[in-house]
Amino acid sequence: MVSRPRDYSRERGRRGVAYYARYAPECAACGKKCYPSRKMARAVARVLFPGRRMRAYECGGEFHVTSQDADAAELGRRQRAVAS
């Protein structure tokens, strides 16, 4: 059996967890570190914050991580909406 050479052309341009743990770009909307997918955001959170429960949320097509749960985040949004 002859193995074919691996096709690296599909993998070119893909960034891994280690890259985003160090060099995550900033979100244009809010200035926080952003990740291309919810899965990547969760994976980076596991590396950067081991043992802490982090939640990934969407912001303008990109994802961020926070330590707040969904209920606390919704409460904060409501309070900011009432104040403004």
Buried (B, 14 or more C-beta within 10 A) or exposed (E): EEEEEEEEEEEEEEEEBEEBBEEBEEBEEEEEBBBBEBEBBBBBBBEBEEEEEBBBEEEEEBBBBBEBEEEEEEEEEEEEEEEE
